[in-house]
Amino acid sequence: MASSRFLFAVVLCIVQLWQSEAAAVKEFHDWDGLKQDLITSEYSMVDFFASWCSYCVTLAPKYEQAAKMISEGDLKDKVKLIKVQCDDEKIEGGRKPICTANNIQGFPTIFVYKKGIKFDQYRGERTPEAIVKYIGEVVKTGKPKFAGKQVSDQHMCLAKDFKKYLHHN
């Protein structure tokens, strides 16, 4: 009896530890689900990425770290970080793929939504601290930071380059 209680306690601790280490970034595969989530959130940052893009691979752990920082800070009830993989899309039920619907041309592309409406495109540094600082300023001011600004981004994979990637691997 004592050993079964001990085993139960150990399993409970492992589950709690696993849940606390779970991904802070929510992933979506369908446009309807994403739209519903965006509408219910005050602010959402959505990273549209491609698994073949080296810049996306580099950003992924930093984006996850930013989400963790947000979930542990003052912004946790106001901001969600979301990711959408654009290179495994299939048209299901005649619906437009999620990345096509958002006119994604390059990766990574990070859009900011305010209560479901596209609000800004993040074009800052790709560090956890910069991402958290940016979204904190947006929440505080209620104004987009990069809207209307043209930023030359040398660290982006173009969607049209996907076929080249396939032929090299």
Phi, psi and omega in degrees: 000315180294323180291326179290325176293320179297315179298317178300316180297319179296314179298317179300316178297318180296317179297316180295319178296316179298317180295323180288337179265000181299156183302134178274345179264129179272138180247138179238149178238351180230145184294320181297316179296319179295314180302317180298318180293320180297321181296326183274357181252141177297307176225142175223138171252127182241118178267108175270117187228166175233133184295337181276351184272121182297328179292325177292318179298320178292321181289326190311306181292332178289320178294318177298318179295320177298317179298320178295318178299318179294316182293342180257002184241196183291342184270359189303329180268358185244340188227137172239140171254131187230151174229149180224120178277122186265350184261007175238026182283146173223144177281118181242133177062025178077006180275149178290140176299150186301319183284326175295318180298334180260009177054046180282122182249341182211163184230144350283147172240126180243112176259147175251132179244142176242111182050042174091354181252131179302128192241321185197164171241123181288126181228025181269192179299150181260062175235153179302318182296317180293320179296314181294319179298314180302306185292330175297318178293321179296315179297318182294315185269335184073015182238145176291151182260323187255357184304130177082355180266134175265121181241127177284119183245105179278351184251060182217138173264132180274140181304324181293343180278355183301320180296323176297319179299317181299322183284341180267351182242000000 
